[in-house]
């Protein structure tokens, strides 16, 4: 991971989704499009294409800056604070 933001460069192990569902949507019988996993606490929440945008809300509420895609076959990280994106192997 060359030339990435500090938040992404500090990640040494990628947290994976414990279940393929948005934790918050499940509580309110909501719908999600794609899932993201918080790299600070491991919460798996819906993306901005989803009606509730729970992962972005999570960032604003907690300050946890980096999320990974929880979608099968996608391997990337996004830093909300620095608006930085990186793919990984």
Phi and psi in radians as a Rosetta constraint file:
Dihedral C 1 N 2 CA 2 C 2 CIRCULARHARMONIC -1.503 0.35
Dihedral N 2 CA 2 C 2 N 3 CIRCULARHARMONIC 2.513 0.35
Dihedral C 2 N 3 CA 3 C 3 CIRCULARHARMONIC 0.900 0.35
Dihedral N 3 CA 3 C 3 N 4 CIRCULARHARMONIC 0.884 0.35
Dihedral C 3 N 4 CA 4 C 4 CIRCULARHARMONIC -1.982 0.35
Dihedral N 4 CA 4 C 4 N 5 CIRCULARHARMONIC 2.928 0.35
Dihedral C 4 N 5 CA 5 C 5 CIRCULARHARMONIC -1.151 0.35
Dihedral N 5 CA 5 C 5 N 6 CIRCULARHARMONIC 2.834 0.35
Dihedral C 5 N 6 CA 6 C 6 CIRCULARHARMONIC -1.048 0.35
Dihedral N 6 CA 6 C 6 N 7 CIRCULARHARMONIC -0.702 0.35
Dihedral C 6 N 7 CA 7 C 7 CIRCULARHARMONIC -1.090 0.35
Dihedral N 7 CA 7 C 7 N 8 CIRCULARHARMONIC -0.752 0.35
Dihedral C 7 N 8 CA 8 C 8 CIRCULARHARMONIC -1.246 0.35
Dihedral N 8 CA 8 C 8 N 9 CIRCULARHARMONIC -0.718 0.35
Dihedral C 8 N 9 CA 9 C 9 CIRCULARHARMONIC -1.154 0.35
Dihedral N 9 CA 9 C 9 N 10 CIRCULARHARMONIC -0.367 0.35
Dihedral C 9 N 10 CA 10 C 10 CIRCULARHARMONIC -1.392 0.35
Dihedral N 10 CA 10 C 10 N 11 CIRCULARHARMONIC -0.186 0.35
Dihedral C 10 N 11 CA 11 C 11 CIRCULARHARMONIC -1.358 0.35
Dihedral N 11 CA 11 C 11 N 12 CIRCULARHARMONIC 2.167 0.35
Dihedral C 11 N 12 CA 12 C 12 CIRCULARHARMONIC -1.868 0.35
Dihedral N 12 CA 12 C 12 N 13 CIRCULARHARMONIC -0.365 0.35
Dihedral C 12 N 13 CA 13 C 13 CIRCULARHARMONIC -2.508 0.35
Dihedral N 13 CA 13 C 13 N 14 CIRCULARHARMONIC 2.245 0.35
Dihedral C 13 N 14 CA 14 C 14 CIRCULARHARMONIC -1.356 0.35
Dihedral N 14 CA 14 C 14 N 15 CIRCULARHARMONIC 2.159 0.35
Dihedral C 14 N 15 CA 15 C 15 CIRCULARHARMONIC -1.349 0.35
Dihedral N 15 CA 15 C 15 N 16 CIRCULARHARMONIC 2.369 0.35
Dihedral C 15 N 16 CA 16 C 16 CIRCULARHARMONIC -1.858 0.35
Dihedral N 16 CA 16 C 16 N 17 CIRCULARHARMONIC 2.731 0.35
Dihedral C 16 N 17 CA 17 C 17 CIRCULARHARMONIC -1.118 0.35
Dihedral N 17 CA 17 C 17 N 18 CIRCULARHARMONIC 2.336 0.35
Dihedral C 17 N 18 CA 18 C 18 CIRCULARHARMONIC -1.319 0.35
Dihedral N 18 CA 18 C 18 N 19 CIRCULARHARMONIC -0.556 0.35
Dihedral C 18 N 19 CA 19 C 19 CIRCULARHARMONIC -2.541 0.35
Dihedral N 19 CA 19 C 19 N 20 CIRCULARHARMONIC 2.666 0.35
Dihedral C 19 N 20 CA 20 C 20 CIRCULARHARMONIC -1.578 0.35
Dihedral N 20 CA 20 C 20 N 21 CIRCULARHARMONIC 1.243 0.35
Dihedral C 20 N 21 CA 21 C 21 CIRCULARHARMONIC -2.800 0.35
Dihedral N 21 CA 21 C 21 N 22 CIRCULARHARMONIC 2.692 0.35
Dihedral C 21 N 22 CA 22 C 22 CIRCULARHARMONIC -1.426 0.35
Dihedral N 22 CA 22 C 22 N 23 CIRCULARHARMONIC 2.088 0.35
Dihedral C 22 N 23 CA 23 C 23 CIRCULARHARMONIC -1.001 0.35
Dihedral N 23 CA 23 C 23 N 24 CIRCULARHARMONIC -0.660 0.35
Dihedral C 23 N 24 CA 24 C 24 CIRCULARHARMONIC -1.397 0.35
Dihedral N 24 CA 24 C 24 N 25 CIRCULARHARMONIC -0.683 0.35
Dihedral C 24 N 25 CA 25 C 25 CIRCULARHARMONIC -1.077 0.35
Dihedral N 25 CA 25 C 25 N 26 CIRCULARHARMONIC -0.657 0.35
Dihedral C 25 N 26 CA 26 C 26 CIRCULARHARMONIC -1.042 0.35
Dihedral N 26 CA 26 C 26 N 27 CIRCULARHARMONIC -0.679 0.35
Dihedral C 26 N 27 CA 27 C 27 CIRCULARHARMONIC -1.137 0.35
Dihedral N 27 CA 27 C 27 N 28 CIRCULARHARMONIC -0.524 0.35
Dihedral C 27 N 28 CA 28 C 28 CIRCULARHARMONIC -2.032 0.35
Dihedral N 28 CA 28 C 28 N 29 CIRCULARHARMONIC 0.258 0.35
Dihedral C 28 N 29 CA 29 C 29 CIRCULARHARMONIC 0.990 0.35
Dihedral N 29 CA 29 C 29 N 30 CIRCULARHARMONIC 0.726 0.35
Dihedral C 29 N 30 CA 30 C 30 CIRCULARHARMONIC -1.567 0.35
Dihedral N 30 CA 30 C 30 N 31 CIRCULARHARMONIC 3.127 0.35
Dihedral C 30 N 31 CA 31 C 31 CIRCULARHARMONIC -2.079 0.35
Dihedral N 31 CA 31 C 31 N 32 CIRCULARHARMONIC 2.607 0.35
Dihedral C 31 N 32 CA 32 C 32 CIRCULARHARMONIC -2.329 0.35
Dihedral N 32 CA 32 C 32 N 33 CIRCULARHARMONIC 2.709 0.35
Dihedral C 32 N 33 CA 33 C 33 CIRCULARHARMONIC -1.708 0.35
Dihedral N 33 CA 33 C 33 N 34 CIRCULARHARMONIC -1.062 0.35
Dihedral C 33 N 34 CA 34 C 34 CIRCULARHARMONIC -2.312 0.35
Dihedral N 34 CA 34 C 34 N 35 CIRCULARHARMONIC 2.742 0.35
Dihedral C 34 N 35 CA 35 C 35 CIRCULARHARMONIC -2.014 0.35
Dihedral N 35 CA 35 C 35 N 36 CIRCULARHARMONIC 2.611 0.35
Dihedral C 35 N 36 CA 36 C 36 CIRCULARHARMONIC -2.281 0.35
Dihedral N 36 CA 36 C 36 N 37 CIRCULARHARMONIC 2.589 0.35
Dihedral C 36 N 37 CA 37 C 37 CIRCULARHARMONIC -2.031 0.35
Dihedral N 37 CA 37 C 37 N 38 CIRCULARHARMONIC 2.195 0.35
Dihedral C 37 N 38 CA 38 C 38 CIRCULARHARMONIC -1.166 0.35
Dihedral N 38 CA 38 C 38 N 39 CIRCULARHARMONIC 2.278 0.35
Dihedral C 38 N 39 CA 39 C 39 CIRCULARHARMONIC -1.513 0.35
Dihedral N 39 CA 39 C 39 N 40 CIRCULARHARMONIC -0.018 0.35
Dihedral C 39 N 40 CA 40 C 40 CIRCULARHARMONIC -1.627 0.35
Dihedral N 40 CA 40 C 40 N 41 CIRCULARHARMONIC -0.895 0.35
Dihedral C 40 N 41 CA 41 C 41 CIRCULARHARMONIC -2.000 0.35
Dihedral N 41 CA 41 C 41 N 42 CIRCULARHARMONIC -0.177 0.35
Dihedral C 41 N 42 CA 42 C 42 CIRCULARHARMONIC 1.510 0.35
Dihedral N 42 CA 42 C 42 N 43 CIRCULARHARMONIC 0.056 0.35
Dihedral C 42 N 43 CA 43 C 43 CIRCULARHARMONIC -1.098 0.35
Dihedral N 43 CA 43 C 43 N 44 CIRCULARHARMONIC 2.414 0.35
Dihedral C 43 N 44 CA 44 C 44 CIRCULARHARMONIC -1.936 0.35
Dihedral N 44 CA 44 C 44 N 45 CIRCULARHARMONIC 2.088 0.35
Dihedral C 44 N 45 CA 45 C 45 CIRCULARHARMONIC -2.404 0.35
Dihedral N 45 CA 45 C 45 N 46 CIRCULARHARMONIC 2.941 0.35
Dihedral C 45 N 46 CA 46 C 46 CIRCULARHARMONIC -1.410 0.35
Dihedral N 46 CA 46 C 46 N 47 CIRCULARHARMONIC 2.726 0.35
Dihedral C 46 N 47 CA 47 C 47 CIRCULARHARMONIC -1.514 0.35
Dihedral N 47 CA 47 C 47 N 48 CIRCULARHARMONIC -3.129 0.35
Dihedral C 47 N 48 CA 48 C 48 CIRCULARHARMONIC -1.246 0.35
Dihedral N 48 CA 48 C 48 N 49 CIRCULARHARMONIC -0.208 0.35
Dihedral C 48 N 49 CA 49 C 49 CIRCULARHARMONIC -1.395 0.35
Dihedral N 49 CA 49 C 49 N 50 CIRCULARHARMONIC -0.213 0.35
Dihedral C 49 N 50 CA 50 C 50 CIRCULARHARMONIC -1.531 0.35
Dihedral N 50 CA 50 C 50 N 51 CIRCULARHARMONIC 2.657 0.35
Dihedral C 50 N 51 CA 51 C 51 CIRCULARHARMONIC -0.967 0.35
Dihedral N 51 CA 51 C 51 N 52 CIRCULARHARMONIC -0.713 0.35
Dihedral C 51 N 52 CA 52 C 52 CIRCULARHARMONIC -1.570 0.35
Dihedral N 52 CA 52 C 52 N 53 CIRCULARHARMONIC -0.320 0.35
Dihedral C 52 N 53 CA 53 C 53 CIRCULARHARMONIC 0.877 0.35
Dihedral N 53 CA 53 C 53 N 54 CIRCULARHARMONIC 0.866 0.35
Dihedral C 53 N 54 CA 54 C 54 CIRCULARHARMONIC -1.110 0.35
Dihedral N 54 CA 54 C 54 N 55 CIRCULARHARMONIC -0.600 0.35
Dihedral C 54 N 55 CA 55 C 55 CIRCULARHARMONIC -1.170 0.35
Dihedral N 55 CA 55 C 55 N 56 CIRCULARHARMONIC -0.691 0.35
Dihedral C 55 N 56 CA 56 C 56 CIRCULARHARMONIC -1.139 0.35
Dihedral N 56 CA 56 C 56 N 57 CIRCULARHARMONIC -0.713 0.35
Dihedral C 56 N 57 CA 57 C 57 CIRCULARHARMONIC -1.050 0.35
Dihedral N 57 CA 57 C 57 N 58 CIRCULARHARMONIC -0.725 0.35
Dihedral C 57 N 58 CA 58 C 58 CIRCULARHARMONIC -1.033 0.35
Dihedral N 58 CA 58 C 58 N 59 CIRCULARHARMONIC -0.797 0.35
Dihedral C 58 N 59 CA 59 C 59 CIRCULARHARMONIC -1.033 0.35
Dihedral N 59 CA 59 C 59 N 60 CIRCULARHARMONIC -0.821 0.35
Dihedral C 59 N 60 CA 60 C 60 CIRCULARHARMONIC -1.150 0.35
Dihedral N 60 CA 60 C 60 N 61 CIRCULARHARMONIC -0.587 0.35
Dihedral C 60 N 61 CA 61 C 61 CIRCULARHARMONIC -1.392 0.35
Dihedral N 61 CA 61 C 61 N 62 CIRCULARHARMONIC -0.595 0.35
Dihedral C 61 N 62 CA 62 C 62 CIRCULARHARMONIC -1.900 0.35
Dihedral N 62 CA 62 C 62 N 63 CIRCULARHARMONIC -0.435 0.35
Dihedral C 62 N 63 CA 63 C 63 CIRCULARHARMONIC 1.405 0.35
Dihedral N 63 CA 63 C 63 N 64 CIRCULARHARMONIC 0.096 0.35
Dihedral C 63 N 64 CA 64 C 64 CIRCULARHARMONIC -1.211 0.35
Dihedral N 64 CA 64 C 64 N 65 CIRCULARHARMONIC 1.985 0.35
Dihedral C 64 N 65 CA 65 C 65 CIRCULARHARMONIC -1.441 0.35
Dihedral N 65 CA 65 C 65 N 66 CIRCULARHARMONIC -0.465 0.35
Dihedral C 65 N 66 CA 66 C 66 CIRCULARHARMONIC -2.028 0.35
Dihedral N 66 CA 66 C 66 N 67 CIRCULARHARMONIC 2.344 0.35
Dihedral C 66 N 67 CA 67 C 67 CIRCULARHARMONIC -2.210 0.35
Dihedral N 67 CA 67 C 67 N 68 CIRCULARHARMONIC 2.627 0.35
Dihedral C 67 N 68 CA 68 C 68 CIRCULARHARMONIC -1.967 0.35
Dihedral N 68 CA 68 C 68 N 69 CIRCULARHARMONIC 2.769 0.35
Dihedral C 68 N 69 CA 69 C 69 CIRCULARHARMONIC -1.231 0.35
Dihedral N 69 CA 69 C 69 N 70 CIRCULARHARMONIC 2.399 0.35
Dihedral C 69 N 70 CA 70 C 70 CIRCULARHARMONIC -1.799 0.35
Dihedral N 70 CA 70 C 70 N 71 CIRCULARHARMONIC 0.171 0.35
Dihedral C 70 N 71 CA 71 C 71 CIRCULARHARMONIC -1.399 0.35
Dihedral N 71 CA 71 C 71 N 72 CIRCULARHARMONIC 2.381 0.35
Dihedral C 71 N 72 CA 72 C 72 CIRCULARHARMONIC -0.980 0.35
Dihedral N 72 CA 72 C 72 N 73 CIRCULARHARMONIC 2.336 0.35
Dihedral C 72 N 73 CA 73 C 73 CIRCULARHARMONIC 1.471 0.35
Dihedral N 73 CA 73 C 73 N 74 CIRCULARHARMONIC -0.152 0.35
Dihedral C 73 N 74 CA 74 C 74 CIRCULARHARMONIC -1.773 0.35
Dihedral N 74 CA 74 C 74 N 75 CIRCULARHARMONIC 2.295 0.35
Dihedral C 74 N 75 CA 75 C 75 CIRCULARHARMONIC -2.315 0.35
Dihedral N 75 CA 75 C 75 N 76 CIRCULARHARMONIC 1.500 0.35
Dihedral C 75 N 76 CA 76 C 76 CIRCULARHARMONIC -2.608 0.35
Dihedral N 76 CA 76 C 76 N 77 CIRCULARHARMONIC 2.814 0.35
Dihedral C 76 N 77 CA 77 C 77 CIRCULARHARMONIC -2.171 0.35
Dihedral N 77 CA 77 C 77 N 78 CIRCULARHARMONIC 2.549 0.35
Dihedral C 77 N 78 CA 78 C 78 CIRCULARHARMONIC -2.261 0.35
Dihedral N 78 CA 78 C 78 N 79 CIRCULARHARMONIC 2.267 0.35
Dihedral C 78 N 79 CA 79 C 79 CIRCULARHARMONIC -1.780 0.35
Dihedral N 79 CA 79 C 79 N 80 CIRCULARHARMONIC 1.998 0.35
Dihedral C 79 N 80 CA 80 C 80 CIRCULARHARMONIC -1.126 0.35
Dihedral N 80 CA 80 C 80 N 81 CIRCULARHARMONIC -0.745 0.35
Dihedral C 80 N 81 CA 81 C 81 CIRCULARHARMONIC -1.100 0.35
Dihedral N 81 CA 81 C 81 N 82 CIRCULARHARMONIC -0.800 0.35
Dihedral C 81 N 82 CA 82 C 82 CIRCULARHARMONIC -1.749 0.35
Dihedral N 82 CA 82 C 82 N 83 CIRCULARHARMONIC -0.015 0.35
Dihedral C 82 N 83 CA 83 C 83 CIRCULARHARMONIC 0.878 0.35
Dihedral N 83 CA 83 C 83 N 84 CIRCULARHARMONIC 0.869 0.35
Dihedral C 83 N 84 CA 84 C 84 CIRCULARHARMONIC -1.960 0.35
Dihedral N 84 CA 84 C 84 N 85 CIRCULARHARMONIC 2.473 0.35
Dihedral C 84 N 85 CA 85 C 85 CIRCULARHARMONIC -2.221 0.35
Dihedral N 85 CA 85 C 85 N 86 CIRCULARHARMONIC 2.410 0.35
Dihedral C 85 N 86 CA 86 C 86 CIRCULARHARMONIC -2.583 0.35
Dihedral N 86 CA 86 C 86 N 87 CIRCULARHARMONIC 2.426 0.35
Dihedral C 86 N 87 CA 87 C 87 CIRCULARHARMONIC -1.642 0.35
Dihedral N 87 CA 87 C 87 N 88 CIRCULARHARMONIC 2.648 0.35
Dihedral C 87 N 88 CA 88 C 88 CIRCULARHARMONIC -2.374 0.35
Dihedral N 88 CA 88 C 88 N 89 CIRCULARHARMONIC 2.899 0.35
